[in-house]
Amino acid sequence: MFIDQEPHGLFFLIDNKSFYASCEAVQRGFNPLKVPLVVLSEEKNTNGGLILATSPEAKHLFHLKANVSRKRDLPNDPRLLVVPPRMNLYIQRNLQINQLFTHFAAEEDIWPYSIDESIIDMTHSWQLFGQSPRQVARLIQETVRRKLGLYTTVGIGDNPLQAKIALDVYAKHTADFIGEIHYETVPKMIWTIPNLTDVWGIGNRTAKHLNRLGIHNMDDLAHTNPYFLKQEMGLIGEQLFATAWGVDRSQVCRKPVVKSASLGNSQVLPRDYQTQTEIETVIKEIGEQVAARLRHHRKLAGCLSLSIGFSYAAAAETGQAGFHHAIRVTPCNSDREIVAPLLFLFRQLWTGQSVRNIAVYSSRLTPDTSQQLDLFTDPHQQIKNDRLGHVIDEIHQKFGFTKLIYATSLTRGGTAVQRAKLVGGHNGGNAYE
C-alpha cells in the first residue's frame, strides 16, 4: 500500500489552552480552567472592543467566543473577570514554554507554529522519556503545568498534519487533553469526521466547493478520484486528498524559503477618517515605519503598494471596499523616497470616501550595498538625507520611538505615538504587573 512508502516519524503539536486568558488567570492566582475570565481589547483599536480570549469557564457559563464576541456581548455578572491584553506577557510565556520543550527535543526539531502552538519532532528523542508517546506527552503537560501554571493540549501523529488534526478534533475534547492519530488509525480517526470544516485547511468556501462536487465528509473526500479533484481544484485538490489520507511530507527542521520577500505594515484606524490631511498623516507615518524596517534589514525597495480600506458606510454607499495599487520606484529606503510615491498614489485614486484601513507594503527587495545617486539632485544632500534616516533609527533604538517623532504625528489623526505602545496591534502591558 502507498501509505507504507510515506515518511513515518513522531510529532507532537502542543497548544496552550485558552492561552491569553490562562496567562492572565495564573498571574492573578487562579486556576485557568476554573475562573470565568475574558481578555478584552481596547475599544479604539477594535471598533468597540473585541474579546481576544476566553477561559473555558467563561465559554461554559456565558457562551462567549474569542475573536467573535464583542464588549456588547458581555453579561452584567460579577463573577466574570474582564481584563485588558498584555502582549508582552504572552510573548514572554511563549518563549518560556518553547524553552521547556528543548528539554525533550533538539532546538532544530521545535517549530513555534504560532504564539500558542508549537510543533515538536519527537522521532529521535521520545524513547528517552517514556514507554509510549502518550506517556511522554503527559510528562510534557505536567512540566509546563508545574513550571508555569498553564494547561496544554497535545496532538500526536506520524507527521505534523496528523498531529494537528488529532489536536483540533480530539485532544481539546478529551479528559487528558491528548489526541492521537497514526496511519493505521486514519480510517477510524479521520474518515469518520462528519464536518469538513473541522479539519485544518478546509474553510467554508472550500467546503462549499467540495459539496458541489458531491463530497460532504472526510470519507467522501478520501474515496474521491484524486485526478478528478486535481482537475476540478488544481493543486488544492491534491492537497485535500492527501489530508484525507493523513499524508504530510513536510519537515520541521527544513525552514521554508520565501521566493518573493516583502516588508510592510498595516493599521485599522481608531475611527473613520474623512479628511485628506488626517489620512495622509497616517500614510506618511506607516510609510516611514516601512522605510525604517527596510533600513533595519539592509534592504532597498523597488516596488511600493498602497491599500486603502473604506469604512462600512462608504463601502455600502459606493459598492467598493477600497482600492489597492502598486508603483515601481528606483530602489530606495529613505523616508522621503518611500512616502512621496505613496501620497502620489493616494491623491490619484482617492475620491473623498471615509477610510478605516491603511496598508503599505514594499517588494522587489534588493541588498542595500550602495547608494544610487540622482543626477538632478545635489549628491552631498542625498548622502546627508540617507545618513539622517540611519541617525533617527539609532535614536529610536536607543531611547524609544516616542523620543523623536515628526510634528505631524502630534496633530489630530496621527497614530504613530499610540501605535508605538502596541504589540501585535494590542496593548503590550507589563509582563511583571
Secondary structure, DSSP 4 states (H G I P E B T S, - for coil): -GGGGS----EEEEEETTHHHHHHHHHTT--TTTS-EEEE--GGGTTS-BEEEE-HHHHHHH---TTT-BGGG----TT-EEE---HHHHHHHHHHHHHHHTTTS-GGGEEE-SSSEEEEE-TTTGGGT-SSHHHHHHHHHHHHHHHH---EEEEEESSHHHHHHIIIIIGGGSTTSEEEE-GGGHHHHTTT---GGGSTT--HHHHHHHHHTT--SHHHHHTS-HHHHHHHHTHHHHHHHHHHTT-----TTSPPPPSS--EEEEEEEEEEE-SHHHHHHHHHHHHHHHHHHHHHTTEEEEEEEEEEEE-HHHHHHHS--EEEEEEEEEEE-SHHHHHHHHHHHHHHH--S--EEEEEEEEEEEEE--S----TTS-HHHHHHHHHHHHHHHHHHHHH-GGGS--GGGGSTT--HHHHHTEETTEE---TT-
